[in-house]
Amino acid sequence: MTATNPPFEASSISDRFAQVRQRIEAACLRAGRASDSVTLTVVSKTQPQAALHEALATGARVFGENRVQEAWQHWQDLRTEVSDLELRLIGPLQTNKALEAVSLFDVIETLDREKMAQALAQAIQKTGRHPRLLVQVNTGAEPQKAGVLIEGVEPLLDQAREVYGLQIEGLMAIPPAGEDPDAHFEQLARLARQLGLSVLSMGMSGDFESAIGHGATHVRVGSALFGERNRP
Ligand SMILES: *Cc1c(COP(=O)(O)O)cnc(C)c1O
């Protein structure tokens, strides 16, 4: 593997972090928003530990992970060493991993069905930990993609709150690949406004500036910070 990979360059990671932060600030300025109204979620999936340390050295404290297992491997030691770390689950969750997820993550962005609401409520009860929760919305109604359909968001919110006593603070979405993301960002923002939700997780390396223009409070950026991933 190492023979075919480019050498790991710590300095280029810190340069990329600086560039992305500047682009976030510029996008906020263009949108007439305060630059601290957008949080950079550093997507650390598939990265080696050395890259996480580089990210931490630039001051990054908010990280997104796709898989519960990998997140534990990445963060189980670091999270006791770095006190103000915030770990966000941005990948699909299985109900049998709910306990692990609630034990590790500060925010779970991918609640998308009643069974998961139930599993999370049980895990919260058991652990006494209360991760903040977002509902993932499948704005493009893609059959292969996680997330609840637009019309299912309000019923799921009601159920999660009333039946399972969960607090939901926002919405998350991944627009369909190859489509103009703007319409999806706008749709998610409108839905959040209608439902009185303040947190909007949207925008990735290719489109975070546009997401900020539409009101994203959290952008999830991986490859623009670390370079292209070796596996998807
Ligand atoms: C991998 C991933 C990202 C980051 O994607 P990049 O294009 O590398 O910035 C953001 N959100 C989710 C849900 C992801 O799975």
The ligand as an SDF file (V2000), in Angstrom:
LIG
                    3D

 15 15  0  0  0  0  0  0  0  0999 V2000
  -17.4070   11.2470    3.5580 C   0  0  0  0  0  0  0  0  0  0  0  0
  -18.5040   12.1690    3.9430 C   0  0  0  0  0  0  0  0  0  0  0  0
  -18.3300   13.5640    3.9270 C   0  0  0  0  0  0  0  0  0  0  0  0
  -17.0630   14.2330    3.4570 C   0  0  0  0  0  0  0  0  0  0  0  0
  -16.9600   14.1540    2.0700 O   0  0  0  0  0  0  0  0  0  0  0  0
  -15.8280   14.9670    1.2740 P   0  0  0  0  0  0  0  0  0  0  0  0
  -16.3780   15.0750   -0.0830 O   0  0  0  0  0  0  0  0  0  0  0  0
  -14.5910   14.1440    1.3760 O   0  0  0  0  0  0  0  0  0  0  0  0
  -15.6760   16.2690    1.9400 O   0  0  0  0  0  0  0  0  0  0  0  0
  -19.3830   14.3510    4.3640 C   0  0  0  0  0  0  0  0  0  0  0  0
  -20.5380   13.8180    4.7850 N   0  0  0  0  0  0  0  0  0  0  0  0
  -20.7440   12.4940    4.8130 C   0  0  0  0  0  0  0  0  0  0  0  0
  -22.0460   11.9730    5.2990 C   0  0  0  0  0  0  0  0  0  0  0  0
  -19.7460   11.6350    4.3860 C   0  0  0  0  0  0  0  0  0  0  0  0
  -19.9800   10.3160    4.3930 O   0  0  0  0  0  0  0  0  0  0  0  0
  1  2  1  0
  2  3  1  0
  2 14  2  0
  3  4  1  0
  3 10  2  0
  4  5  1  0
  5  6  1  0
  6  7  2  0
  6  8  1  0
  6  9  1  0
 10 11  1  0
 11 12  2  0
 12 13  1  0
 12 14  1  0
 14 15  1  0
M  END
$$$$
